[in-house]
Structure formats: structure tokens, C-alpha cells
């Protein structure tokens, strides 16, 4: 079993050998594994530790948006080549003891209710999230990784950037390439790298609550080795992020890879997933 460890007291920019926060084919792998090998990936929370246990709503204004989302990876999977599909099986997702939920004015479906910033700190213990800020509230855990993806090809980076620029020109909400806060902080990965905020054909910010322990994620491979990365762990989430965040946590993901040869050469619209059991405990579904 191979693993990637991180110093949870440091931001990604202070430990760049452990990951990245943009998608680009020029980002080199930090780990090489065999197909079928179990891999342990320690991950940071979605805002790279900027909302730690002692922070308040006042600190939210100083957050560096360009640091979202720190991902652990890329992982090079031997035998994965363009045209294949990479299957990622989530064997376990282990929460860190602290999590948070934040509401930013003007964002999400609750923007008319919350006109000022709101921040909740959660304590994770024995499968439940509790907070002194929300007394008598207990949230059952169903941990999953909010962001998982493989590296795009150079051609995909160009095509998707053009597609998103066209949407931006029509007034859509788009996060174009921006080197501010990028890791790596130099070169094409910084200036051209795709932001992790929207999901795309290579994966990304799904925030699909069913990707819990026991699920399998299928992603089309565009570059040699696939170059898989993950991060943005969620302890629990509803049907989407109505306030733009879930119960956000650092986590450790235990995964196993399988290569499905030639599958992406068939008509393949995008990521798919399945589950060996229930997506969540039936009593909480």
C-alpha cells in the first residue's frame, strides 16, 4: 500500500509537492501506482485550511479564493492510456475532527435569508457532527470526496477554456484561468490551468453525495497514467450545496484503481459512478 501524507498545519502553497489546485496536463505526478493497488491519500479541506477552528465570520472576507480547491495528486496509474477509462473505488473516507459550513452573502439559494456572513464550526466524533453554534442539532455522517478528477489533455484545456469564455461572454458565471493563488504557481499550469470549481468531462467538483465508501467513479483517461487527484472532503451534504458549502472537512481517502481498456473510445458522455451497496445508510437516505 502506498500513501501521500500532508502536513495539516501548512497550506498547499507551503507544501506544493503534495498536490495542486488547477487541472492541467503539465502537472507532474507525485505518486506512481500499479493497477489494483490500494492507495491512501491525505487531503486538505476545500478552502485549504483558511477557516480553521478559531476563525470567525470576519475572517471570511480575507479568504484567498484562488486557493480553492487544494487536491492531493496527481497519481500516475500504470497502464492507463488515452482512450481507457479509469475506475476509482473509494474503499474508505476518514474524516478529520474539525469541519465547517460557511454562507457567503449573495451566493446560493439562501442568499435572501442570510445577508451577512455565517460560519459554523463542527466537531466530528463517532460518526456525528455537532456544533455549539447550533445546539441540539446532530448531523449523521456520510463522508465523500467533493472533487475527484483526472488530468485533461492540452487539447481539452484549450477547448474547454474557449467553451467557458463563450459562456462568460453571454453573462454566465465562469471562473477563467487565473494564476492568483495557483499551485503550481508558475508556468502553463498556473496561467492556463482549469479552475477546479466547475465539474467537466474529466471529473472535478461534483459534490455528489452518493460517492461514499463503496462507490466506484469512472473517468475517461486523456493523458498517460490518467493523473488522478482528489480533495474537498465533505462529512455530510444534502442534495447539492444550497449555501455553496457542505459540512467541509479535511479527510483521508483510501482508493483502488482499475483500468478499463479502450472503453472511452466508445461514445462516452462523461463521468459515471456506481455503488456496491447503499449510497448512504438507509435510515438517513
Secondary structure, DSSP 8 states (H G I E B T S, - for coil): -EEE---TTS-GGGSGGGEESEE-TTS--SEEE-TT-EEEEEE--TTTTSS-TT--GGGGGG--GGG---EEEEEEETT--TT-EEEEEEEEEEEEEEEEEEE-TT-STTTTT--S-EEEEEEEETTEEE-GGGTT-EEE---EEEEEEE---HHHHHHHHHHHHHHHHTT--------TT-SS-SSHHHHT-EESSS-BTTEEE---TT-BTTEEEEEE--STT--EEEEEEEEE--SS-TTS--EEEEEEEEEEEEEETTGGGS---S-EEEESS-SS-GGG-
